[in-house]
Amino acid sequence: MEGCEEMAGGKDSGTAEGLKTIVFGKAFSLLRDKKVRLVADTKRAWHFEVEGTRETHDVMIRQDGGIKLICTCEFSSIKPEMLCSHKVACLMYIFQNYCSGVKIRDDILSGLEYYKDPGESWETFVNSVLEEWLIEKKTKK
């Protein structure tokens, strides 16, 4: 589970804050090291390749009655509802390009912006989504 092993049981993975730190730390590293590449932009989806240390993962961000995130990493195949660092890196790629003025397709962005408070930064938005998701996962146990 390259890139995701910490999420599966690392020393800090037991807390929401620890998991969030691991996921975002890895996602920012992937972006900083230019390991996230947009390979296809269709009417309803984006397809990314995220280069890991051992293999490349495919990540899809689809608008299909809502926003769906799909990653081919082993962790996501076991827990598809989890936000792995690859999915977060691709979201951050979109947000980074959107914020820097690159024209991003409005259909997917409007789906995401529906949930974002006006004036809220994309980083804060993703952070709060991840935090809410972690709280929801803990209450469902």
Secondary structure, DSSP 8 states (H G I E B T S, - for coil): -TTTGGGGT-TTTTSHHHHHHHHHHHHHHHHHTT-EEEEEE-SSEEEEEEE-SS-EEEEEEEESSSEEEEE-SHHHHH-TTS--HHHHHHHHHHHHHHHTT----HHHHHHHHTTS-TT--HHHHHHHHHHHHHHHHHHT-
